[in-house]
Amino acid sequence: ALGLRIFKNGDGYKLKARLKYRLNSGSVKFWYEFDRVERAIEDAFGGYVATLREKSGYQVLLGTP
């Protein structure tokens, strides 16, 4: 698991990650993949929207994808 901040100055999130590797012609390539990172992004964005509504008093409208 990695502790990351999704947005600058935002809350931290614990994200599960998988370390992967591949052997190719005598060299090793490493990378990692996050599990369900979209949930953390949606939660972090929702937190920013809630803070904006609270501090500004404006109605925040969100469109559909």
Sequence and secondary structure as in RCSB ss.txt:
>XXXX:A:sequence
ALGLRIFKNGDGYKLKARLKYRLNSGSVKFWYEFDRVERAIEDAFGGYVATLREKSGYQVLLGTP
>XXXX:A:secstr
 EEEESSTT  EEEE EEEEEEEETTEEEEEEEESSHHHHHHHHHHHHHHHHHHHH         
